[in-house]
């Protein structure tokens, strides 16, 4: 055993000598060197976790230097993984940046990074050799004494240090992965609502060219309300990620965020309801995706719908049947008259209309957004909306009309797919009878979100 350890130490020392030789070779060519290593105690010096962390830090360092206008060339940089662990080396000239200036910047990078104590960035000058900071690094474990002091006095053993270090690296990488996931979800959600509101024209709905059957809003009203929703989309995902309570405890959390989002929406639109229904279905969907991600469950249709159904269990009964409110909402009035639950019923079904109607169409016709021009995208979104309208019992329509006109709307929508003349007929019908299928538009936005998430998953 001792011989094995001794051999490993010899290999480590040899690897470090080879690294020094690389820096000296650069110096012979009048090149300075930037190197990055990790302060890993004990053996082995690298594993899958450390290597993953190392690669992330290299990329972060590149961005950091570029943000400080340090424009280095990485063409001749090297990644090395040997017995001494992970190693990155980059050569640069005096014309690119001054070594002492670079040392000050890399020191700041280490000091301000959440896991900076594990990171070691060194600068080796072609003329002056290693450029030190003159500062003693604090102990990683106790954070009370210098690292040299604790090492010389053997205040912490390697097992203790490595365990604490692996925990910190794991936590850092998990948080970074979570942040990246939330940012992506917010981006996809924002793209979805902007695509929905922007495709034009739309039957009875607000679009770029006119306001449809609405007199109190227009295209820019929707842009204004859409602009304030991003931070709340982030909250929905984050709360879903953190959620660990009983299923029935989820909706109050989602509603709490949703109510704040609604307040911001009304402020942005001067009191006009542009996206109240959308806030709810995006809220429960993003919450559900956050929940799935935290548990590392596959983003499958089956898992997503299962979670949505659990979170919305008894939603129709609790909010539409067993309600004693004196002032009823539009949805409650429609349910009382027609027995149709609108967006609540759709949610409780795990978004049946979305998955049975819109998603199959988008999967087939909207495979790669980069391969479609504006006209093609507009036509795809138009057809997707029509397919939803052809089957959706939209309570936005029923509240202002009746079952007969809803049925007529469905028939016209079905006939208008890929038919310009019938589409114009549908538009005229909606304008004449003041019909605005806002619920179907919200489901189109949700369909796009789910479609984008699915495409994103397939890229990995």
N, C-alpha and C positions, 0 to 999 in steps of 0.2 A: 504493500500500500504506500509506504514511504517512498519507494522507488518510483511509483507511478506519479505521485505528487511532484517529486523532484524533476521527473521528465517533463511534466506539464509546465513547471516553472521555467525550465530551460527553454522550452518552446515559446513561452511568453516573452522571455528576455530576447530571444532571437528575433521574434516578430517586431519587437520594439526597436531593435537595432536596424532592421530593414526599413522601418518607418523613418528613423533618423537619417538613414542613407538617402531616402527620397528627398528629404528637405535639403540635405547637403548637395544633392545633384541639382536641385533647382537653384541653389545659391551659386553653384559653379557657372550657371547660365545667367547669373545676375537677376534671378527671379526670387521674389519673396513667397512665403507659403502660409496659407491658412489651413489649419487642421481642426477637425472636430472628433472628439472621442467621448465616451461615457465613463463616469467615475464608478466603475463596478467593482466592489470588493469581492475577494474570494475567487473560486473557480467553479464553473466555467465563466469566462468573461462575456459570453454572448449566449442567448437562447432566442426562441421565436418572439417572446415578448420584448426583450431588449432590442432585437433587430428591428421590429416593427416601430418601436418608439424612436430608434435612431433615425430611420428613414424619414419619419415625420419631422423630426427636429432639423434635419438637413434642409428640407423644403421650407420650413418656417424661417430658418436662418437666411435662406436665399431671398425670401420675401422681405424680411427685416432689412437686409442690406440694400435691396433695391429701393425700399421706402425712404432710405437715407441717401439716395442718389449715388450709391456705390454700385457702379455698373461693371461687374466682373464677368469674364468669359468662363463658362463651365465646360467648354469643349474638352479641355485637357484634365479635368478633375477626375479623381479616382475614388471608387468605393472599394474598401478592402475588408474582408471578414476573415480573421485568422485567430490564432490562439490568444492573441492579446485583445480580442474583441472586435468591435466595429470601428472602422477608421475611414475618415473622409479627408482628402487633401486636395487643395486647389492652389495653383500658382498664379501670381499676379505681378504686374510691373509697378514701378514708382509712378508711372504716368497714369495708371488706373486709380490708385489711391495710395496715400502715405501709410506705411505699416503702423506707426504710432497712433494715427487717427483711427485706423481700423481696429486696433487693440482696444481703444476707448469705447468704440461702438459695440464690439463683441462682449466686452465686460458688462456693458449695460444690458445687452441681450440676456446674458446669464443671470444678472441680478434681478431683472424684471420678469423673467419667465417663471411660470408657476412651478416648474420642475427644474429650475436653473441650477440647483445644487448638484444635480446629477450630470449636468452638461459641462464639458470642458472644451472651450474654443481657444486655441493657441495661435499666435502669430510668430513666424520665424523670419527674421530679416536677413536678406542676402549679405548685408555688411555687418550687422551687429548681433546676429544669432537670435536666440529666444528673447522675446520682449515680455518681461514679467510685469505684473500689476503692482507688486509690492504689498499686496493685501493677503492676509491669512483668511482662508475660506472657513466658514463656520461648520461645525459638525452637523452632518446630515440627520443624526438620530436625536441628540439632546438639544441641539441648536443653542447651546449655552457657551461652549468652549470652541476653540479652533479645532479643525479636523486633525491637525498635526498633534495637538495636545492630547486629544482623545485616543489617537492611534498609538502614540508613544506610551501612554499610561494604560493602554488596553482596557479602556472604559466600556467598550462595546465589542461583542464578538461578531465574526463575519456572518454567522447565521442570523443574528438579530438585525444586522444592517441590511442584509440581502432581503430578508422578509419585509422589512419596512419599505425598502426601495421598490420591490416588486408591487407592493400594495399601492404605492404612490403612482407608479407608472401605469398600473392597471386603471386606477381611478382617473388619471389624466386622459388616457386613451378612450376610456368609456365616455367621459364628459365630452371629449372632442367629437366622438362618433355621434353622441346624442345631439350636440349643437348642429352638426352638419345635417343630420336627419331633420331636425326642426326647421332649419333654414330651407331645406329642399321642399318640405311640405308646404311651407308658407309661400314659396315661389310658385309651386304648382297650383296651389289654391288661388293665388292672385291671377295667374295666367288663365285659369279656367273661367273666372268671373269676367275678366276683361275680354276674352274671346267671345263669351256668350253675349255680352252687352254690345259688342262691336260689330258682330255680323249683321248685315243689312241687305234688304229691308226685312222686317219681321211682322207677322200678322197681329195687329192690335197692340204691339209692344213698342216700348221705346227703343230706337236704334239711331244710327248716326244721322240719317236724313230727316227723320221727323219723330214726333213723340207718340205716334200711334193713336190710341184712344185716350191718352192722358193729357190733361191740361195743366197739371201742377208739377210736371217734371219733364226733363229732356235728357239727351245723351250725357251732357256734362254734369247733370245732377247725379247720374249713376257713377260717373268717374269720381266725383267728389266723395260719394259714400264708399265706393270701392277702395279709395285711397286710405281710409281710416281703419279698414278691417284687418290689415296685416298683423298688427301687434296682438289682436285678439285671436287670430288664427294660431299664432305662436303659443298663446296661453292655453288654447284648447289642446294642442298637441302635448304641451308640457304637463298639463294636469292629467291627461290620459296616461302619460308615461309614469307619473308618480302614483297613480291611483292603485289602492290595494284594499279598498273597502268592499262592502257588499254591493251586489249589482244595483239595487234600488237606490244606493247613495250617489250614483254617478250623475243622474239627471239634474239634481239640484246644483251640483258643481258646474255642469254645462250651462244651466240656465243663468247662474250667477255671472258667468263670463259673457253669455249672450245678452243679458240685460245691459251690461256695461257697453257692449258693442252697439246695441240698439240706440243707446243714449248718444253715443258718438255719431252714429249714422244720422239721427234726427238733427243733431247740431250742424252737421255738414250739409244737410239738405234743407235746412230751415223748416224742419217739422214734417217733411214728406217721407212716407214709408216706401223706400226703394227696394230694400233687401232683407226685410225682417224674416221671411220664410227661409231665405237662403242662409241667414246666420244660424238658424236652428239646425238645418240639415248638414251644413258644413261643420258646425260645432260638434255634433254627435259623431260625425264621420272622422274628423281629425282627432278627436278624443279617442276614438276606437283604434285608429292607426297608431297613435302614441302608445296605447295600451299593448297592442300587438308587438310593437318594436321593442318595448321594454322587456317583454318576456321572450324575445327572440323567436316569436311564432311566425310562420310563413305568411306573407301578404296575399293569401289565396282568397278567392271569392267566398269559399266556404267559411274560412275563419273570420273574415270581415263581417259577413252577414250574420254569422252566429253571435258575434260580440254585439253588433248593433241591436239585434233582437233581444238580447239579454238586458242591455242598458235601457231599452225602450219597452220592456215588459209591462203590460197593463197601461200603456200610455193612452190609448183610446178610452179605456174604461175610466181611468182616473181623471182625465182632462176634458173628456167630452160627455161621458155618461153621468158620472158621479160628481157633478158640479152644481153648486148652489149659488153661483155668482149672479147678482142682479143685472149686471151689465155684461152681456155676452159678446164674445168676439165674432168676427165673420165666420170663422171655422166652426164655432159652437152653434151658431144659428143654422148653418148649412147642415150640420150633423143632426140637429133637432128636426129639421124639415125633411131631409132626404136619407138620413142614415149613412152618409158617406163621410169618412174621417179625414179626407184630404191628406195633407203632408204628414200628419200624425199616423194615419193608417199606413201610408207608404213607408214611413220609417219603421213602424212595428213589423212590417213584412220583410224587413231587411232590404228595402228599396227594390221591390220586385220589378217595377216598371223600368228602372234603370238597368238592371241586370238581364231582364228578359227581352228588352226592346232596344235600348240605346247602345249598351256596351257591345253586343254582337255586331251591330252596324259599324261602330267606331273601330272595333278591332279589325274589321275587314277593309274599311275604306280610309282609315286615318292612321296608317301604319307608321309613317315617317313624315312628320310635319315639314322637315327640311326639303322634301321632294314635291311639295305642293305650293303653287302660287296663291296669291290672294283670292283670286276668283274661285279656284278649286276649294280652298278652305271654306270660303263663304258658302259654297254649294253643299259641302259635306255637313257643315253645321246646320244649314237650313233643313236638309233631309233628316238629320238626327232629331231636330226639334219637331218636325212633322210626324215622325214615327212615335214620338212621345205623346204628342197631342192626339194622335189617332186612338190611343188606348187610355189616356189618363183622365180620371174623373176629377178634373181641376175645380176645386172649390172657389177659386178666384172667378171662374166663369159662372158657376152656379149661384154665387152670391148676388151677382148683377143680372142674372138671366134665369133660365130654367132648364130642366132635363132635356126638353125637346131641342133647344138650341145647342146644348152641350153635345147631344147626339149628332146634330147636323154639323157641328164643328169637327167632330171626329171623322165623319164621312168625307168632308171637304179636305181635311188634313191628309187622310189616307190617299185621296185622289191626286193631291198636289205634289207628291214626291216626284222629283225630276220632270215636272210638268209646269212650265212657265205660265201658261194661260190659266190653269186651275189654281196656281198659286196666287195669281192676281185676283181670281174669284174669291179665294179664301180671305185675302186682305180686305176686299170690298165688304165681305160678309161681316168681318170683325169690326170694321169701321162703322158700318151701318147700325149694328146692334150694340155698339160700345162694348165689345168683348175683348178682354185682355188676359190671355192665358199665362199669367205670371207664374203659376205653380209649375207649369210645364217648362218654362224658361229656367226656373231654379233647378229642376231635375236635369236639364241639359248641362248646366254648369257643374252639377255634381257628377254627372256621367263623364264629363271631360276630366274632372279631378281624378276619378277612379281609373279612367283610361290612362292618364299620364303616369299615375303611380305604378300601374301595371307595366307600362313601357319602361319606366325607370328601373323597376325590379329586373326586367328581362335583360337590361344592359349589363348587369353585374356578372 
